[in-house]
Every structure is written in C-alpha cells, then in structure tokens.
Amino acid sequence: MFPFPFDIEPFTVEADLFYQRIGRFIAKVFLLFNTKEFKGLENKIPNGANIIVTNHPAAVKEMIGPVKDVAIIFFVYDTQPNRRQLSFLASDEIFSKKEFEGTISKHLHPIFRILLKPVIQLFVTYAIPRIKALGAIPVYSSEFGGRRETRERIKECLLEGRAVVFLQSNVLHQSEIHPYLRRFRKGAAFIAYDLYRKYKMNIPVTPISIYGTEGFVRPFKKIRVNIGKSMFIKSFLKAKSPVRSFTDALEDRVKDLLEESASLIRLAHSKK
C-alpha cells in the first residue's frame, strides 16, 4: 500500500469545531478584501455522499491564489442553508514541508527567496497541519500506486456519506476552453461510475463555477460563486463512454455557470 501522510479525520464534534475554526480563519485571511456573491445556494446537498466539481481559476492564473478557491468553497458551505463539512483534494506537494517550501520559492525572484526564506518556513510549518485539519486528501501526480490509493480514500469518504470537492486544475492538459476553466480530468466521473457499478450509488455531482479569485490581494474585487443543480452518472450509462460523456457534461455545465456570472457582471457594468 502506498503510504498516506495522515488518516482522514473522523466525524466528531471536536473535529467539526476544529474544521470550522481553521476554515473560517483561512476564509477571513484570504477573502478579507473581497466582496462575495452567491447564486444557487438552494442546490447544495445537505447531507449524504456528494461530489462537488468546480473550476480552479486561481490555479490557472497563479501560484498563491489557489488557496482562495478553497477558501471561497469553504465559505459557501459554511453558509446556511445546508451547511456541511467538506473534504478537499490537494496536491501531495503541500503535505511535505520541503516540497511545499520549494513550490512557493520557485515562484519568487532569487533575492526574495533568500530574504523571505524564514517567513516561508514559518508559513509552511503553520499551514500544513491546518490543511490536513480541513480534511484535505493528497493527490499524487506521479506514482500509480499513490493515485490508486487516493481514489480508494475518496470512495471511502463517499461511502461514509461525506462531500468531496474536486477543484479542476488539469496540469496534464492545460488547453483552456475558457479563461477561468481548463479541460476537466475524469476522476470525479470515474469515481461516480465506479460507485454506481459496485454499489448502485447514484451520487449527486454538484457543478460549481468560481469567478474572481485570481489575484492574491485584489481589494474589493467581487467573487461570484454559481452553484448548479446536481447531475447524476445514471443519466449517462447508455453512452458509449459513460465516464467521458459525464466529464464533458460537467465541464459544459460549469462553463455555462461561468457565463451566467459573466453576464451578470456585464449587466451590472451597463447600468453604471
């Protein structure tokens, strides 16, 4: 078995309170200067297994910003109605102190790497246990065994009735079909299909679009989150390739949700 750096936190009152404290702290820090607008909150699934699929615009644009995408999704699901705890998928790099420091440093000018090294080390030491506390599941990009273990952990979460978030940032296929969207990977659809095939679980897959998280500090920039109605793998079982067809449908739906957000922005600007 491929070693995981930690066990998924069980559902307990203490774990939920810790999740709330850490998540709210991250949301405050990374969303401090932003206004927020939500659409489709009634489409959140209140309980039971749920796959959440969203674009990852900050990851498309920059390095630091991706935390804002996690922060805004946490914020949305920490908001009534239907507040619930989430498990996020995250690159395995951020679970290793050395690799996390390297990931941050490579985006800095050599002079700043030297000057900010103590700050980076402190940040990484502080961040890693809190990322774990948010229920993050590491995704291994290179080791086959690691990827298989990741899939099993995701399925374990879903069988326990949890919600798992897939932030779609495809580093292997970076052609962009929209400025805020890359081609979706098939992981979410594959897991939905596998659980239906083995257990007849028709898990709701909730498409979400995020608009406006690029830029680590963009004072007063509005972040728009648009939550669509859930989609189900069962509707695609007759397709030649159910997993590919479901992936394409999710991608198209998130693109439509993004266009809805963009239309609202254009309408707001036209009224000024």
NURO-134190 format. One line per field, with one value per residue (C-alpha): chain; z negated, x, y negated. Coordinates in nm, 2 decimals, always signed. Example, Ala and Ser with C-alpha at 12.3 -4.5 7.8 and 13.67 -1.06 7.14 Angstrom:
<sites>
mol <- (A|A)
zz <- (-0.78|-0.71)
xx <- (+1.23|+1.37)
yy <- (+0.45|+0.11)
</sites>
This chain:
<sites>
mol <- (A|A|A|A|A|A|A|A|A|A|A|A|A|A|A|A|A|A|A|A|A|A|A|A|A|A|A|A|A|A|A|A|A|A|A|A|A|A|A|A|A|A|A|A|A|A|A|A|A|A|A|A|A|A|A|A|A|A|A|A|A|A|A|A|A|A|A|A|A|A|A|A|A|A|A|A|A|A|A|A|A|A|A|A|A|A|A|A|A|A|A|A|A|A|A|A|A|A|A|A|A|A|A|A|A|A|A|A|A|A|A|A|A|A|A|A|A|A|A|A|A|A|A|A|A|A|A|A|A|A|A|A|A|A|A|A|A|A|A|A|A|A|A|A|A|A|A|A|A|A|A|A|A|A|A|A|A|A|A|A|A|A|A|A|A|A|A|A|A|A|A|A|A|A|A|A|A|A|A|A|A|A|A|A|A|A|A|A|A|A|A|A|A|A|A|A|A|A|A|A|A|A|A|A|A|A|A|A|A|A|A|A|A|A|A|A|A|A|A|A|A|A|A|A|A|A|A|A|A|A|A|A|A|A|A|A|A|A|A|A|A|A|A|A|A|A|A|A|A|A|A|A|A|A|A|A|A|A|A|A|A|A|A|A|A|A|A|A|A|A|A|A)
zz <- (+0.00|+0.08|-0.25|-0.32|-0.54|-0.77|-0.83|-0.74|-1.04|-1.17|-1.21|-1.57|-1.74|-1.83|-1.47|-1.33|-1.56|-1.47|-1.10|-1.15|-1.33|-1.08|-0.78|-0.90|-0.97|-0.62|-0.47|-0.67|-0.57|-0.20|-0.14|-0.36|-0.08|+0.13|+0.16|+0.23|+0.43|+0.43|+0.66|+0.63|+0.26|+0.26|+0.48|+0.21|+0.10|-0.28|-0.37|-0.24|+0.03|+0.26|+0.52|+0.58|+0.91|+0.96|+1.17|+1.02|+1.17|+0.93|+1.01|+1.38|+1.32|+1.04|+0.75|+0.42|+0.53|+0.53|+0.16|+0.23|+0.43|+0.13|-0.10|+0.11|+0.14|-0.24|-0.29|-0.07|-0.25|-0.59|-0.50|-0.56|-0.42|-0.42|-0.60|-0.59|-0.63|-0.32|-0.22|+0.04|+0.29|+0.28|+0.44|+0.24|+0.26|-0.01|-0.26|-0.25|-0.42|-0.18|+0.13|+0.01|-0.06|+0.29|+0.46|+0.31|+0.36|+0.73|+0.80|+0.63|+0.76|+0.63|+0.40|+0.24|+0.20|-0.03|-0.21|-0.27|-0.35|-0.73|-0.66|-0.41|-0.66|-0.93|-0.69|-0.58|-0.93|-1.03|-0.71|-0.67|-0.99|-0.92|-0.56|-0.70|-0.95|-0.67|-0.55|-0.26|-0.06|+0.11|+0.48|+0.61|+0.97|+1.05|+0.86|+0.99|+0.65|+0.49|+0.74|+0.68|+0.30|+0.35|+0.54|+0.26|-0.01|+0.19|+0.23|-0.15|-0.22|+0.01|-0.14|-0.48|-0.35|-0.31|-0.05|+0.16|+0.36|+0.69|+0.79|+1.16|+1.25|+1.51|+1.53|+1.78|+2.03|+2.00|+2.31|+2.18|+2.31|+2.10|+1.92|+1.59|+1.70|+1.81|+1.95|+1.68|+1.57|+1.55|+1.18|+1.04|+1.32|+1.28|+0.91|+0.95|+1.22|+1.01|+0.70|+0.91|+1.08|+0.75|+0.50|+0.72|+0.55|+0.78|+0.61|+0.68|+0.85|+0.79|+1.06|+0.93|+1.10|+0.93|+1.08|+0.95|+0.72|+0.93|+0.76|+0.40|+0.29|+0.51|+0.28|+0.31|+0.61|+0.61|+0.61|+0.77|+0.70|+0.90|+0.78|+1.04|+0.98|+0.92|+1.21|+1.20|+1.37|+1.42|+1.69|+1.89|+1.86|+2.21|+2.36|+2.55|+2.28|+1.97|+1.78|+2.07|+2.15|+1.79|+1.76|+2.08|+1.95|+1.61|+1.79|+2.02|+1.72|+1.53|+1.84|+1.86|+1.49|+1.56|+1.85|+1.63|+1.38|+1.66|+1.80|+1.45|+1.44|+1.79|+1.69|+1.37|+1.56|+1.83|+1.56|+1.42)
xx <- (+0.00|+0.12|+0.18|-0.05|+0.08|-0.22|-0.56|-0.88|-1.03|-1.34|-1.67|-1.67|-1.79|-1.43|-1.31|-1.60|-1.53|-1.16|-1.26|-1.48|-1.21|-0.94|-1.17|-1.31|-0.96|-0.84|-1.15|-1.10|-0.74|-0.77|-1.11|-1.06|-1.06|-1.32|-1.70|-1.89|-2.20|-2.36|-2.62|-2.79|-2.73|-3.05|-2.87|-2.63|-2.68|-2.74|-2.62|-2.51|-2.25|-2.18|-1.92|-1.86|-1.69|-1.57|-1.32|-1.00|-0.94|-0.67|-0.46|-0.49|-0.36|-0.11|+0.05|-0.06|-0.42|-0.54|-0.59|-0.86|-1.06|-1.05|-1.14|-1.45|-1.58|-1.54|-1.72|-2.01|-2.06|-2.02|-2.32|-2.68|-2.88|-2.73|-2.41|-2.18|-1.82|-1.61|-1.31|-1.08|-0.84|-0.50|-0.16|+0.07|+0.34|+0.16|+0.18|+0.56|+0.74|+1.04|+0.82|+0.58|+0.86|+1.01|+0.67|+0.65|+1.01|+1.02|+0.77|+0.98|+1.28|+1.61|+1.66|+1.32|+1.38|+1.67|+1.50|+1.17|+1.31|+1.24|+0.89|+0.82|+0.94|+0.71|+0.42|+0.46|+0.51|+0.18|-0.01|+0.04|-0.14|-0.42|-0.46|-0.48|-0.74|-0.96|-1.00|-0.76|-0.69|-0.35|-0.34|-0.02|+0.06|+0.33|+0.31|+0.05|+0.01|-0.05|-0.32|-0.50|-0.48|-0.62|-0.92|-0.98|-0.97|-1.21|-1.45|-1.41|-1.52|-1.82|-1.93|-1.92|-2.16|-1.92|-1.88|-1.56|-1.45|-1.27|-1.11|-1.04|-0.69|-0.56|-0.18|-0.15|-0.39|-0.37|-0.55|-0.81|-1.17|-1.25|-1.02|-1.13|-1.15|-0.93|-1.03|-1.17|-1.00|-1.21|-1.15|-1.49|-1.69|-1.49|-1.55|-1.92|-1.94|-1.74|-1.96|-2.27|-2.14|-2.03|-2.29|-2.57|-2.50|-2.63|-2.42|-2.52|-2.24|-2.28|-2.12|-2.00|-1.83|-1.59|-1.53|-1.30|-1.05|-0.74|-0.50|-0.38|-0.48|-0.74|-0.92|-1.30|-1.30|-1.62|-1.60|-1.90|-1.99|-2.27|-2.40|-2.58|-2.83|-2.67|-2.60|-2.60|-2.39|-2.70|-2.82|-2.51|-2.49|-2.61|-2.34|-2.05|-1.82|-2.02|-1.72|-1.60|-1.96|-2.03|-1.70|-1.78|-2.13|-1.99|-1.73|-2.00|-2.23|-1.95|-1.87|-2.24|-2.24|-1.93|-2.11|-2.41|-2.17|-2.00|-2.34|-2.44|-2.11|-2.17|-2.53|-2.41|-2.15|-2.40|-2.63|-2.35)
yy <- (+0.00|-0.35|-0.54|-0.83|-1.11|-1.11|-0.95|-1.12|-1.28|-1.10|-1.28|-1.40|-1.72|-1.82|-1.76|-1.96|-2.25|-2.24|-2.23|-2.53|-2.73|-2.66|-2.70|-3.03|-3.16|-3.08|-3.23|-3.55|-3.59|-3.51|-3.67|-3.97|-4.23|-4.07|-4.11|-3.79|-3.70|-3.35|-3.21|-2.87|-2.81|-2.60|-2.35|-2.25|-1.89|-1.90|-1.55|-1.22|-1.14|-1.43|-1.50|-1.87|-1.97|-2.32|-2.51|-2.63|-2.98|-3.09|-2.78|-2.87|-3.22|-3.20|-3.01|-3.17|-3.23|-2.87|-2.89|-3.15|-2.89|-2.66|-2.94|-3.05|-2.70|-2.65|-2.98|-2.88|-2.55|-2.72|-2.93|-2.84|-2.68|-2.33|-2.40|-2.09|-1.98|-1.91|-1.71|-1.87|-1.71|-1.87|-1.82|-1.60|-1.87|-2.07|-1.78|-1.78|-2.07|-2.06|-2.03|-2.30|-2.54|-2.46|-2.52|-2.87|-2.96|-2.87|-3.15|-3.41|-3.62|-3.47|-3.77|-3.73|-3.36|-3.44|-3.73|-3.56|-3.21|-3.24|-3.37|-3.08|-2.82|-2.96|-2.98|-2.62|-2.49|-2.67|-2.58|-2.20|-2.08|-2.32|-2.20|-1.85|-1.96|-2.08|-1.72|-1.75|-1.43|-1.42|-1.36|-1.20|-1.31|-1.07|-0.74|-0.49|-0.33|-0.67|-0.76|-0.43|-0.49|-0.84|-0.70|-0.45|-0.72|-0.93|-0.64|-0.57|-0.92|-0.90|-0.56|-0.73|-0.99|-1.28|-1.55|-1.56|-1.86|-1.82|-2.16|-2.11|-2.22|-1.99|-2.03|-1.75|-1.91|-2.28|-2.39|-2.64|-2.63|-2.94|-3.20|-3.05|-2.69|-2.40|-2.07|-1.85|-1.53|-1.22|-1.14|-1.26|-1.09|-0.77|-0.75|-0.83|-0.55|-0.30|-0.35|-0.31|+0.00|+0.16|+0.04|-0.12|-0.45|-0.73|-1.00|-1.37|-1.55|-1.93|-2.16|-2.50|-2.79|-3.03|-3.37|-3.64|-3.47|-3.54|-3.79|-3.73|-4.08|-4.25|-4.49|-4.49|-4.26|-4.07|-3.69|-3.52|-3.16|-2.99|-2.65|-2.44|-2.16|-1.82|-1.58|-1.20|-0.93|-0.72|-0.96|-0.87|-0.49|-0.43|-0.65|-0.48|-0.60|-0.70|-0.84|-1.06|-1.17|-1.26|-1.45|-1.65|-1.73|-1.86|-2.07|-2.22|-2.29|-2.47|-2.67|-2.77|-2.87|-3.09|-3.25|-3.33|-3.50|-3.70|-3.81|-3.94|-4.14|-4.29|-4.38|-4.55|-4.75|-4.86|-5.01|-5.23)
</sites>
